[in-house]
Amino acid sequence: MQAFEALEGLLASNNICIAVKEKLKKDSGVAKEAAYDIIVKKLLQKESARGVIIFGSDQEVAGVMRAVRRMNATGLFSWIGSDGWSARSLVSDGNEPEVEGTLSVQPQANPIHGFEEYFLNLTVQNNKRNPWFTEYWEHKFECKFPDSPSTIYNELYTRNCTGHEPVTRNNTQFEAQLQFVSDAVMAFAHAFKNVTFVGLSGDQFKFDEQGDGPARYRIIHFKQVSPGQYRWELVGEYNGDHLMLNMSKIQFKMGAPAPPSSVCSLPCQDGQARRFLDVNCCWHCYNCSTYQVGADETCAC
């Protein structure tokens, strides 16, 4: 909610109107598909507003995209996504035409120098200080050490672990955002002295006046690169107050790079006036009567 409230303030200060505000149903299993249909139907009622910013989890946004398909609204909206669902396969898999053209953000994390080499050399014998490493090993290699207690990770395994099973880059997937864990640990350690430091990734870390870490994001874009082939691509970066965006890499749809125009209301024609709706920047145009003229977008005698 804090992120949305901050966004509302930024949009208002830049004279950008919000035509529709809807709250996504939580992904607790309570939400029905019909609830997402209602949200999409409300978006469709604002015929000229086609830019949509979504804060949500991958499960929630996947529900929205399925509703877009059911409501025959594929290709009508230009999506801007939060990091809660950015590049998540749950959203895009099976919903590629609906997600196409999305611009989204991901927290920028750089590799921790030396961590992969360190981890690949760990064994149950040399990492006894970590009480969960044995469970990890048994689960990874589907085996059980003879002296291990029965757990949910090994109860179905009958083969004995040797402790010499190979841990390689080919069979190990590393978390892409380890930098944040490293920075958090180092920030705690440095708190006794100085909370501005160069982290293990080589990036400088410091808290801002709100107590948040550095605002570093990658801007990624979901595009169709060839007929039926989709992928997320890096198109820019945001670092502090500096935005770099490669517009030449952005396309709303294959063969139609420009996104649809998105305005709350279109300008009124001559002889018409504005009638404002439930928000103070959206209106309907109505014709002035026979004895009225349009002046300053109002009808006057």
C-alpha positions in Angstrom: 0.0 0.0 0.0 2.9 2.4 0.7 4.2 1.9 -2.8 0.8 2.6 -4.3 0.2 5.7 -2.2 3.7 7.0 -3.2 2.9 6.3 -6.8 -0.5 8.1 -6.5 1.4 11.2 -5.2 3.9 11.1 -8.1 1.2 10.7 -10.7 -0.8 13.6 -9.3 2.2 15.9 -9.1 2.8 15.2 -12.8 -0.9 15.7 -13.8 -1.4 12.0 -14.7 -4.9 10.8 -13.9 -5.9 7.4 -12.5 -9.1 6.4 -14.3 -9.7 3.1 -12.3 -8.4 1.9 -9.0 -9.1 -1.7 -8.1 -7.7 -4.0 -5.4 -6.6 -7.5 -6.4 -7.9 -10.4 -4.5 -5.3 -12.1 -2.3 -3.9 -15.3 -3.6 -5.1 -17.3 -0.6 -7.4 -19.6 -2.7 -10.4 -17.5 -1.7 -10.3 -15.5 -4.9 -12.5 -16.8 -7.7 -11.8 -16.3 -11.4 -15.0 -14.2 -11.6 -13.4 -11.6 -9.3 -10.7 -11.0 -11.9 -13.3 -10.8 -14.6 -15.0 -7.9 -12.8 -11.7 -6.1 -12.5 -11.0 -6.4 -16.3 -14.6 -5.4 -17.1 -14.1 -2.2 -15.1 -10.8 -1.5 -17.0 -12.6 -2.0 -20.3 -15.3 0.5 -19.3 -12.6 3.3 -19.6 -12.3 2.9 -23.3 -9.5 5.4 -23.8 -7.4 4.5 -20.7 -5.2 1.6 -21.7 -2.1 1.9 -19.5 -2.3 -0.3 -16.4 0.1 -0.4 -13.5 -0.2 -3.6 -11.4 1.2 -4.2 -7.9 0.7 -7.8 -7.0 2.0 -11.3 -6.7 2.6 -13.7 -9.6 -0.5 -15.7 -8.6 -2.7 -12.6 -8.6 -1.5 -11.2 -11.8 -1.8 -14.6 -13.5 -5.4 -14.5 -12.6 -5.8 -11.0 -14.2 -4.2 -12.3 -17.4 -6.5 -15.3 -17.6 -9.4 -12.9 -17.2 -8.1 -10.7 -20.0 -8.2 -13.7 -22.3 -11.7 -14.7 -21.2 -12.9 -11.1 -21.8 -11.4 -11.0 -25.3 -9.2 -8.1 -24.2 -5.9 -9.5 -25.3 -3.7 -6.8 -26.8 -5.8 -3.9 -25.5 -3.7 -3.0 -22.4 -0.2 -1.8 -21.9 1.1 -3.3 -18.7 3.6 -1.9 -16.2 4.5 -4.4 -13.5 6.0 -4.4 -10.0 8.9 -6.6 -8.9 6.3 -8.9 -7.2 5.5 -10.6 -10.6 8.3 -9.4 -12.8 9.7 -12.2 -15.1 7.7 -14.9 -13.2 6.8 -17.9 -15.3 3.6 -18.4 -13.5 2.3 -15.1 -15.0 3.7 -15.5 -18.6 3.5 -19.3 -19.2 0.3 -19.9 -21.2 -0.5 -16.1 -21.1 2.1 -14.9 -23.5 -0.2 -12.9 -25.8 -1.8 -11.2 -22.8 1.5 -10.3 -21.1 3.2 -9.2 -24.4 4.5 -5.7 -24.3 4.9 -5.5 -20.5 7.5 -3.3 -18.9 8.5 -4.3 -15.4 11.2 -3.8 -12.8 13.5 -6.2 -11.0 15.8 -5.3 -8.1 19.3 -5.1 -9.5 21.6 -7.6 -7.9 25.2 -8.3 -8.9 27.1 -11.6 -8.3 28.9 -12.1 -5.0 32.5 -12.6 -5.9 33.7 -16.0 -4.9 30.4 -17.3 -3.6 29.9 -20.0 -6.3 33.4 -21.4 -5.8 32.9 -21.4 -2.0 29.5 -23.2 -2.3 30.6 -25.8 -4.8 33.4 -26.9 -2.5 31.1 -27.4 0.5 30.5 -31.0 1.7 28.6 -32.5 4.6 32.1 -33.2 6.1 33.4 -29.7 5.9 30.1 -27.8 6.6 29.0 -29.4 9.9 28.3 -25.9 11.4 25.2 -25.7 9.2 22.7 -28.1 10.7 20.5 -28.0 7.5 23.2 -28.8 5.0 22.7 -32.6 5.4 19.0 -32.3 4.7 19.9 -30.2 1.6 22.3 -32.8 0.4 19.9 -35.7 0.9 17.1 -33.8 -0.9 19.4 -32.8 -3.8 20.9 -36.2 -4.5 17.8 -38.3 -3.4 19.8 -40.4 -0.9 20.1 -40.8 2.9 23.1 -40.9 5.2 23.1 -44.0 7.4 23.2 -42.0 10.6 20.6 -39.4 9.6 17.2 -39.2 11.4 14.2 -39.7 9.2 12.9 -36.4 7.7 10.5 -35.4 5.0 13.5 -35.0 2.7 14.9 -38.5 3.0 12.0 -40.8 4.2 11.5 -42.1 0.7 15.1 -42.6 -0.2 16.7 -46.1 0.1 20.1 -45.3 -1.5 22.9 -44.3 0.9 24.7 -41.0 0.4 28.4 -41.2 0.0 29.1 -37.6 0.7 31.1 -37.4 -2.5 28.2 -36.8 -4.9 29.4 -34.0 -7.3 28.1 -30.5 -6.8 28.6 -28.6 -10.1 27.4 -25.5 -11.9 25.4 -27.8 -14.1 23.3 -29.3 -11.3 23.2 -26.3 -9.0 21.0 -23.2 -9.5 22.1 -20.1 -7.6 19.7 -17.5 -6.3 20.0 -14.4 -8.4 19.5 -12.0 -5.5 22.1 -13.2 -3.0 23.5 -9.7 -2.9 20.6 -8.6 -0.7 21.3 -11.3 1.8 25.0 -10.4 1.9 24.3 -6.6 2.2 21.8 -7.3 5.0 24.3 -9.3 7.0 27.1 -6.8 6.4 24.8 -3.8 7.3 24.2 -5.5 10.7 27.9 -6.1 11.2 28.8 -2.5 10.2 26.0 -1.0 12.3 28.3 -0.8 15.2 30.6 1.5 13.3 29.5 2.7 9.9 26.6 1.6 7.8 28.1 2.9 4.5 30.3 0.2 3.0 31.3 -1.5 -0.2 29.6 -4.9 -0.2 30.9 -8.3 -1.4 29.4 -7.6 -4.8 31.6 -4.5 -5.2 28.6 -2.1 -4.9 28.4 0.7 -2.3 25.7 0.2 0.3 24.0 2.8 2.4 20.6 3.5 3.9 18.5 6.5 2.7 16.6 8.9 4.9 13.6 6.4 5.0 15.9 3.6 6.2 15.8 1.8 2.8 18.8 0.4 0.9 19.9 1.6 -2.5 17.2 1.9 -5.1 18.7 -0.1 -8.0 16.5 -1.7 -10.5 16.6 -3.4 -13.9 13.9 -2.5 -16.4 12.8 -5.6 -18.2 10.4 -6.1 -21.1 8.3 -9.1 -22.2 8.3 -9.2 -26.0 7.7 -11.5 -28.9 11.0 -11.9 -30.7 9.7 -14.2 -33.5 6.3 -15.6 -34.2 5.2 -17.6 -31.1 8.5 -17.0 -29.3 8.5 -14.8 -26.2 11.1 -13.7 -23.7 12.0 -11.1 -21.0 14.7 -8.7 -22.2 16.7 -6.1 -20.3 15.9 -2.7 -21.7 17.1 -0.3 -19.0 18.3 0.5 -15.5 17.3 2.8 -12.7 20.0 3.8 -10.1 19.0 6.3 -7.5 17.6 9.3 -9.5 19.0 8.3 -12.9 16.9 6.3 -15.5 18.4 4.7 -18.6 15.9 3.3 -21.0 16.7 1.9 -24.5 13.5 2.8 -26.3 14.6 1.0 -29.5 14.3 -2.4 -27.7 10.7 -1.8 -26.6 7.8 -3.0 -28.7 4.2 -3.2 -27.6 3.4 -6.0 -30.0 5.3 -7.7 -32.8 5.0 -5.5 -35.8 3.4 -2.7 -33.7 6.1 -1.2 -31.5 4.2 1.8 -30.2 1.9 1.2 -27.2 -1.8 2.2 -27.5 -2.6 5.8 -26.6 -3.9 6.0 -23.0 -5.8 9.0 -21.8 -8.6 9.3 -19.2 -10.8 11.3 -21.6 -10.4 12.7 -25.1 -10.7 16.5 -25.7 -14.3 17.7 -26.5 -15.2 19.0 -29.9 -16.4 22.5 -30.7 -19.8 23.1 -29.3 -19.3 20.6 -26.5 -18.5 20.9 -22.8 -17.0 18.7 -20.2 -19.0 16.8 -17.5 -16.6 15.5 -14.9 -17.1 12.0 -13.7 -16.2 10.3 -10.3 -12.6 11.4 -10.6 -11.7 15.1 -11.3 -9.7 14.4 -14.4 -12.0 12.2 -16.4 -15.1 13.6 -18.2 -17.8 13.0 -20.7 -18.4 15.4 -23.5 -22.0 16.7 -24.0 -23.5 19.0 -26.6 -24.4 22.6 -25.7 -28.0 23.4 -26.2 -29.4 25.6 -29.0 -29.0 28.9 -27.1 -25.6 28.0 -25.5 -22.1 28.3 -26.8 -19.0 26.4 -25.7 -16.6 28.6 -23.7 -13.6 27.4 -21.7 -15.0 23.9 -22.0 -18.3 24.8 -20.4 -21.6 25.7 -21.9 -22.8 29.3 -21.4 -25.8 31.3 -22.6 
